[in-house]
Amino acid sequence: MKISRKVEYASRVLAQLARCYGTNKMPHIEELANAEDVPANYLVQILNELRSAGLIVSRRGKQGGYMLARAPVEISVADVFKAIDGELLEPSSEVGGQSGRGVSKVLGKISADFEASAASHTIRDIVGADSATMYFI
């Protein structure tokens, strides 16, 4: 399985927004793009998808920008996958041949396990994992 770059970028940007959660700061696209090394023109599309999925909110104008729609601990990695790529894993429902049913059953189980795992991790986990490597002087 390959996780799309778009999901990776979305997760990074959501982590960046999580760092601002609870403050009055609403970063603009340029700030987010620079902080997370994401192309700004690509980030526009990602932010639109995250907003449509209800994961972020935006405000226009000089005082505007982007912020999380809910707490970082309430946004799961599964939410990010669904917002950006639709379903997490979509096994085929093809059950032909002698092994079709067995393959379908096993792949369905893998899909369910992956979704449960993605749902158990949140944006807060990403920020927490990142902050563990920070050094303070």
Contacts in CASP RR format, 6 or more apart in sequence:
PFRMAT RR
TARGET T0000
AUTHOR 0000-0000-0000
METHOD contacts of the structure
MODEL  1
MKISRKVEYASRVLAQLARCYGTNKMPHIEELANAEDVPANYLVQILNEL
RSAGLIVSRRGKQGGYMLARAPVEISVADVFKAIDGELLEPSSEVGGQSG
RGVSKVLGKISADFEASAASHTIRDIVGADSATMYFI
1 89 0 8 1.000
1 114 0 8 1.000
4 84 0 8 1.000
4 85 0 8 1.000
6 42 0 8 1.000
6 46 0 8 1.000
6 84 0 8 1.000
6 85 0 8 1.000
7 80 0 8 1.000
7 81 0 8 1.000
7 84 0 8 1.000
7 85 0 8 1.000
9 36 0 8 1.000
9 38 0 8 1.000
9 42 0 8 1.000
9 43 0 8 1.000
9 46 0 8 1.000
10 46 0 8 1.000
10 49 0 8 1.000
10 50 0 8 1.000
10 80 0 8 1.000
10 83 0 8 1.000
10 84 0 8 1.000
11 77 0 8 1.000
11 80 0 8 1.000
11 123 0 8 1.000
11 126 0 8 1.000
12 36 0 8 1.000
12 38 0 8 1.000
13 32 0 8 1.000
13 36 0 8 1.000
13 38 0 8 1.000
13 43 0 8 1.000
13 46 0 8 1.000
13 47 0 8 1.000
13 50 0 8 1.000
14 50 0 8 1.000
14 55 0 8 1.000
14 56 0 8 1.000
14 68 0 8 1.000
14 72 0 8 1.000
14 75 0 8 1.000
14 80 0 8 1.000
14 123 0 8 1.000
14 126 0 8 1.000
15 36 0 8 1.000
15 72 0 8 1.000
15 123 0 8 1.000
15 126 0 8 1.000
15 127 0 8 1.000
15 130 0 8 1.000
16 27 0 8 1.000
16 32 0 8 1.000
16 35 0 8 1.000
16 36 0 8 1.000
17 27 0 8 1.000
17 32 0 8 1.000
17 56 0 8 1.000
17 66 0 8 1.000
17 67 0 8 1.000
17 68 0 8 1.000
18 68 0 8 1.000
18 72 0 8 1.000
18 123 0 8 1.000
18 124 0 8 1.000
18 126 0 8 1.000
18 127 0 8 1.000
19 127 0 8 1.000
20 26 0 8 1.000
20 27 0 8 1.000
20 67 0 8 1.000
21 67 0 8 1.000
21 68 0 8 1.000
21 71 0 8 1.000
21 72 0 8 1.000
26 59 0 8 1.000
26 63 0 8 1.000
26 64 0 8 1.000
26 65 0 8 1.000
26 66 0 8 1.000
26 67 0 8 1.000
27 35 0 8 1.000
27 65 0 8 1.000
27 66 0 8 1.000
28 64 0 8 1.000
28 65 0 8 1.000
28 66 0 8 1.000
29 40 0 8 1.000
29 43 0 8 1.000
29 44 0 8 1.000
29 47 0 8 1.000
29 65 0 8 1.000
29 66 0 8 1.000
30 40 0 8 1.000
32 38 0 8 1.000
32 43 0 8 1.000
32 47 0 8 1.000
32 66 0 8 1.000
33 39 0 8 1.000
33 40 0 8 1.000
33 43 0 8 1.000
38 46 0 8 1.000
46 84 0 8 1.000
47 56 0 8 1.000
47 58 0 8 1.000
47 66 0 8 1.000
49 83 0 8 1.000
49 84 0 8 1.000
50 56 0 8 1.000
50 80 0 8 1.000
50 83 0 8 1.000
50 84 0 8 1.000
51 57 0 8 1.000
51 58 0 8 1.000
52 83 0 8 1.000
53 79 0 8 1.000
53 82 0 8 1.000
53 83 0 8 1.000
54 69 0 8 1.000
54 83 0 8 1.000
55 68 0 8 1.000
55 69 0 8 1.000
55 70 0 8 1.000
55 75 0 8 1.000
55 79 0 8 1.000
55 80 0 8 1.000
55 83 0 8 1.000
56 66 0 8 1.000
56 67 0 8 1.000
56 68 0 8 1.000
56 69 0 8 1.000
57 66 0 8 1.000
57 67 0 8 1.000
57 68 0 8 1.000
57 69 0 8 1.000
58 64 0 8 1.000
58 65 0 8 1.000
58 66 0 8 1.000
58 67 0 8 1.000
59 65 0 8 1.000
68 75 0 8 1.000
68 123 0 8 1.000
71 124 0 8 1.000
72 122 0 8 1.000
72 123 0 8 1.000
72 124 0 8 1.000
72 127 0 8 1.000
73 122 0 8 1.000
73 123 0 8 1.000
73 124 0 8 1.000
74 122 0 8 1.000
75 122 0 8 1.000
75 123 0 8 1.000
76 118 0 8 1.000
76 119 0 8 1.000
76 120 0 8 1.000
76 121 0 8 1.000
76 122 0 8 1.000
76 123 0 8 1.000
77 118 0 8 1.000
77 119 0 8 1.000
77 121 0 8 1.000
77 122 0 8 1.000
77 123 0 8 1.000
77 125 0 8 1.000
77 126 0 8 1.000
78 88 0 8 1.000
78 115 0 8 1.000
78 118 0 8 1.000
78 119 0 8 1.000
80 123 0 8 1.000
81 87 0 8 1.000
81 88 0 8 1.000
81 118 0 8 1.000
82 88 0 8 1.000
88 111 0 8 1.000
88 114 0 8 1.000
88 115 0 8 1.000
88 118 0 8 1.000
89 107 0 8 1.000
89 108 0 8 1.000
89 110 0 8 1.000
89 111 0 8 1.000
89 114 0 8 1.000
89 115 0 8 1.000
90 111 0 8 1.000
91 104 0 8 1.000
91 107 0 8 1.000
91 108 0 8 1.000
91 110 0 8 1.000
91 111 0 8 1.000
92 104 0 8 1.000
92 107 0 8 1.000
93 104 0 8 1.000
94 100 0 8 1.000
94 104 0 8 1.000
95 101 0 8 1.000
95 102 0 8 1.000
95 104 0 8 1.000
END
